[in-house]
Amino acid sequence: MRTSFTVPDDLLEEFDQIWREQGIDNRSRAVREAMQEYIEAHSRLEATTGEIVALVGFDYRHHDVIRALHAVQHEYQDVILNTSHTHQGEWCLESLFCRGSADRVRDLTDRLRDFDDVRRVKVMVIRDEAVSSAVAKG
């Protein structure tokens, strides 16, 4: 299927440089691979149920959104165990170490993605009930 979409020039230039350096044949193949990685990254959290331990990382422009982000984090104190914040020029990088229900962590992640000023949100599920049960039985 043919499709088109708009991306900023600097993002496209960086993307093209990376796939060429990796020896990928063409942009279409690189986009397909990127889409597959996106699906894999998001489907694990979507498919996970029960209690999990996860790390949620995101970056944003501090002055544009900090109060609203803190308000969201306060709503999720039941799953956020620890936070870390660092400055990277005009951008801030924040990490949230979470433990609780997968639904609650998923809701937190979705809320963070709702902010236009949040550039990226990444979730790494470190441990879930399925993994814990398999290890215990193993």
N, C-alpha and C positions, 0 to 999 in steps of 0.2 A: 504494500500500500504506500502510496506517495502522500506526504504531508509536509506542511511548512509551519514554521514558528519563528518568532522574533526573539533574538538574544542580543545583549549588549556587545558591541564590537570587541571590546577588550576580553570579554569572556570567550567569544568565539576564537579569537587569536590564540589565547592560552590553550583552549581545547585542541585546536588544530596542531599546535606545536607539540603537545603531549602525545596525541595519537600517532603523529609522524615519528617522533622519537621512539615510540614503542614498536614501530614497524608494522602498524596496522595498515591494511590496504587502502582504505578510504574513510571519509567522514561518516558515511552511512553505517558502516560496520562498527565504527567507534561509538556512534550514537546508540546502536542496538545493544552493544556491550554495556554502555552506561545505563541504559534503561533496565537491563537485566539486573545489574548491581543495585539499582534503586529499588526494584521490586523485591529482591532478596533482603535488602536492608530493612525494608518496611514490613515485610510479611512475617518475620519472626515475632515481632512484638504484637502484631495483629492476631497471630495464631496462639499466642501464649495465654494461658489462664492460670489462676491460682496466685500464690505468692512468688515474687521475684526479687532479685537484687539487680539493679541496673545503674548505669552511669549515663546521665543525660548531659550533653555538652551543647552549647550554643554560643553564637557571637552576635554582637549588636553594637550600635552606636550609643554610647553611654547616655549622653544628654537627651537624646530623642525619646527614650523609652524606659529609663531606669525605674521611675516610680511605679509605672504600670506593671513592670516585670516583678518588682518586689511584692506588689499586691497579690499577684498570681502565686508567687512562691509561698506567701503566708497562708493562702487557701489550701496549700498542699503540704503543710507542716507534718501531717500524719504519715507521709511517705518520704519526705526529704530528710535525710539524716545529717547531711553535711553539704556545705557549699564551698566552692573555691572561685575566686575572682582574680583575673589578671588583666592588665592593660596592654594592648598591642596597638600603639599609635592612637588613632581616633576610634578604634574598635576595642571592645571588651570581650573577653572570653570567660564564660562562666561554666562551671561544671557542678552538677547536682548528683550526689551519691544517694540513691533511693533504695528503699526496701518497703514492700507492701504489695497490695493486690496489683496484678497486671493491668486490670481495668483502670485503676487509679493512676498508675504511672503513664498509661496510654493517654488518659484524659489530660494529664499535665503536659505531656509532649504535644498534644494537639493544641492546647491553649497557647503554648509558646510559639508554635508555628503560625498562629493567627496574627501575630504582630508583623506588620510590613517592615519594621525596622530591625527585626531579627533576620539575619542573613541566612543562617543555617542552623538546623537542630539535628544532632546525631544522637542515637540511642544505642548503647551496647548492653544487651541483656547478659549479665555475668552468670547468673544462676536462676533457674526456675524449678518449680516442683517436679516437672518431668525429668530434668537432669538429676536433681537430688534423689528422686526415687530410684532411678536407674543405677546411680552410683551406690546407693545403700543396698540394693538387691545384688549388685555385681559381685 
